[in-house]
Amino acid sequence: MTKKQKKNLIRIIIAAVLMIILHFLPISGVLRMICYMVPYLVVGYDILIKAFKGVINRQPFDECLLMAVATIGAMAIAIYEDGDYTEGIAVMLFYQIGEWFQSYAVGRSRRNISELMDIRPDYANVLKDGQIERADPDEVEIGSIIVVQPGEKIPIDGIVVKGSSTLDTGALTGESLPREVGVNDEVISGCINQSGVLELRTTRDFGESTVSKILELVENASSRKSKSEAFISRFARIYTPAVVYSALALAILPPLCRVLFLHAEPMFGSWLYRALTFLVISCPCALVISIPLSFFAGIGGAGRQGVLIKGSNYLELLSQVKYLVFDKTGTLTKGVFEVTGIYPANEPRRDGMENLSNEQRDLLQMAAMCECASSHPIAKSLQKAYGKEIDRRWVDRIEEIGGHGVSAYVNGIHFYVGNDKLMRKEGIIVNSPLVRKGEKGAQSEGASNEAGTIVHVAEDGEYRGYILISDRIRETSAEAIQSLRKLGIKKTLMLTGDEEKVAENVAKQLGLDDYAARLLPADKVERVEKELEKKGKGEMLAFVGDGINDAPVLSRADIGIAMGALGSDAAIEAADVVLMDDDPMGIVRAVRIAVKCMRIVYENIWFAIGIKAICLILGALGIANMWLAIFADVGVMVLAVLNAMRALKAG
C-alpha cells in the first residue's frame, strides 16, 4: 500500500468515525451543521478542489463535478431543512471508498508489471585487462567480455565464452525449470544466473538487447487502446454533460410545469432532491475506471505468464480469433534439423547414419561445403553431420538461390545443392535407384515421399544423390491444437516451405485442418490473404511464427503472434503478441487470457449500464433515494473493480 493510499484510508476512517459519533450527539442548528461539515470536508476536500479546477480550466464535466454538485446540494437541503446531513457525507465517503478500491486495484496491476520490470539490470561487470570493472549497461560496447556472478541478472545479450551454469528464465518466460548453458550457448538479458560464474561476449548494445525490447513493449502497451476503451472514452465525454443537463432539467422543469399547468405547489425541494439523486446515480465511474483496469490487469497477468501483448487493442482482437495459421519450422516443430539418411545415386539404399560408405561421406562433404556460408537450419544440420572444420579456401562463387538452394564451386567443380525446384530449374534429371525399397528409375516425385526434407546434390549437371533431413515435432503441439479447438478456433492451417509429404505427415500427426507446402515467403502472404477473405464478420485470423523470417506474414494477419522469439528483433517489431518461450501451449494461454479478459470487460459494461439505467429511472420517478444512489454509483464501481481484478489471474 502506498503512502497516498494509506493517507486516503485514514481520511475515510476518520470521516466515518466522526459521522457515527455525530449521529448520536444531541445537537442541532448551526452547531450541528458546523460539526457535520468537518467529516464532509475531511473526506471530500480533494474532490471539491478538483471540481473547482475543472470549472476554471473549462473541463468541468467529470465525476468530480457530479460528486461536488450532488453532495453540496444534499448538504444545502439538509441546512435548509435542518435535516439529515449523513446522506451528503455518505455519498462522498462511499465515493472515496470506491476510489480507494480502484487505486488499490491499479496498484496491484502496476506491481504485476513492476515484477516484469525487475528484469532490468542495474550494472554490468566488464572484464578489462584481467580486472572487473562495474559499468552502466548502456556504456558496454558490442564484443566486450562481461562476467556474471551467481545471483546476478544477465545485463546484455551475449554468447558464453567461459563457464557453465543454470539460468532462471522465469521472469521472462514464466517457466519454473532452469535452463542449462555452457560455452558457445547464446544467452539473453534479463535471466538470472543461478550457479556458476559465466563470462560472456556481448552481441548487442544494451538498447537493442532482449530486456530493453521487452520493457519498451510493456511500457508502451497502455498507449494502444481497444475499441471498448475508445467507446467508453467517447461515451463518457457525451454522457457526463448529458446527465448534468438532464439533472438540471429535472430540478427546474417539473416544478414549473406544476405551477403553469396544474396550478399546484412547485415542490422545488423535492425535485431538487431527485435531481441530486439522479446526479449521484449517473456518475460513470464504474465504466470509466473498470474497463481500462480490466485491460491493464489482463496485460499485466499475461506478462507474468510469458505472454507479452502490445496493447489492449490486440488483446481484444486476440479474443476474437477463429482462424489460426501456423508456420511449421520452429513453431509446431523444434526447428532442430538432423541428417537422418544419405543416399548416393549410384548405390543401393542404405538407411541410417552408421558405417557410412565412401560415397555417402563424399556426398555429405560436398553438400556441407556448398552450404558453409549459410546460417539456415538445414545448412547448419549438414555442417553438424559432416562434423569437420570446412576449409573455405576450396569453396568459391557461393550463390544462394532464394527458396531453392545454393550454387557453389568446390575445387573448381560446379555443384547445386537444394530442392526439387532447383533441380528442375537447372534441367537436372533426378534419377536415383534407391528412393523406395531399392527400386531403380525413381524420379524426384518419389523422393518427395520421404518423411523429411530432401536436399538434392548435383555435380557439373549430373545428379549425385540426396540427403534426408528431418525435423522433430514439439511435444506439446498436438495438445495445443486440441486445446485451441476447445476455445472456439474454427480452422487450423499450417504453411511451410517443405515438401508436400513432410507437410502432410506433420499435419496428420497434429490433427490440423489443412496445410500448404512448398511455399516461398511471398506465397505464405498470398495464402493468408486468401484465408482473410473467407473469414466471417467479427472473426479474426492470427498467424503464429517463430519471428525469424515470418515478419511479412505476421504483419499481414489480423494479429501476429511470434512464438519463442526472445532476442528476435523481427518478431518484436512485426508481431502484436510475443510469446517468450517456444512452447505451443503459450498460444493457448494467450487466447485464453484474451477471452477471459474480454468476458470480464463485457460483464462490467452490461452490469454497470444495466444497474444505472434502472436506478436513473427510479431516481427520476422519486422512488430511489440517496442511499440507493450511493449503491448505484459506488457499489457498482466497487463490484466492477473487484471483477476487473480477476483479469490478473487470467490464463
Number of C-alpha atoms within 10 A of each C-alpha: 9 10 8 11 16 12 10 18 17 13 19 21 15 14 24 19 12 16 22 11 10 16 13 8 9 7 12 12 11 11 10 17 19 11 15 22 16 15 26 25 16 17 26 24 13 12 20 18 13 17 22 17 14 16 12 10 9 9 12 18 20 20 22 22 25 26 24 24 18 25 26 18 18 25 24 16 19 17 16 10 12 15 17 16 23 20 18 27 27 21 27 29 26 20 27 20 21 22 20 19 19 24 18 16 21 22 17 17 23 15 13 20 22 13 13 22 19 13 22 19 21 14 19 24 22 24 16 11 7 7 9 14 14 14 14 14 19 14 12 21 15 15 14 15 22 27 23 20 18 16 15 20 24 28 31 33 25 26 22 23 17 14 15 18 19 19 24 22 23 19 21 26 23 17 16 10 11 16 15 14 19 17 15 14 13 17 22 23 23 29 28 24 25 19 16 17 17 23 22 28 22 24 20 18 19 23 14 14 23 26 27 21 18 23 18 14 20 20 13 11 20 17 11 14 18 19 14 19 20 14 12 20 15 11 14 20 13 12 17 21 15 14 20 22 12 16 22 17 15 19 23 16 13 15 21 17 13 14 13 11 8 11 10 12 10 18 14 15 14 13 23 22 22 25 26 30 30 33 30 32 34 26 28 25 25 26 26 18 20 28 26 23 25 30 31 26 28 29 30 29 25 28 26 21 24 24 26 28 26 24 23 27 21 22 27 20 23 28 22 20 22 21 22 23 25 21 22 26 21 22 22 29 20 17 18 16 22 20 22 16 21 25 25 26 22 14 15 16 19 18 12 12 13 8 9 14 14 10 17 21 15 15 24 24 19 23 28 25 25 32 27 19 16 16 10 9 16 22 21 19 20 26 23 15 16 20 11 10 10 15 9 12 8 12 21 17 12 20 16 17 13 10 16 19 21 22 21 23 20 20 10 11 11 18 24 31 26 25 23 21 14 20 22 12 9 11 11 17 15 24 20 27 20 23 25 14 10 14 12 14 13 16 15 21 12 15 25 19 18 19 19 27 29 24 23 26 27 24 19 12 15 15 21 22 26 29 23 21 21 20 23 16 20 17 13 15 20 19 14 20 22 15 17 21 14 11 15 14 18 15 16 20 19 23 27 21 21 22 22 21 17 22 23 19 14 22 22 12 11 18 14 18 13 15 20 19 19 17 18 16 17 10 17 23 21 15 15 21 15 11 16 18 8 10 15 9 6 9 17 19 24 27 25 28 29 28 30 16 13 22 22 17 29 28 18 19 23 20 23 28 32 32 27 24 23 26 23 17 17 18 28 24 16 21 30 26 27 32 32 25 21 21 20 23 18 23 24 21 21 26 22 19 26 29 22 17 32 24 16 22 26 13 15 24 19 12 17 23 17 11 15 24 15 13 24 23 14 19 26 20 12 16 12 19 18 23 16 18 25 23 20 25 27 27 19 24 28 24 18 27 28 16 17 29 26 16 28 25 16 21 19
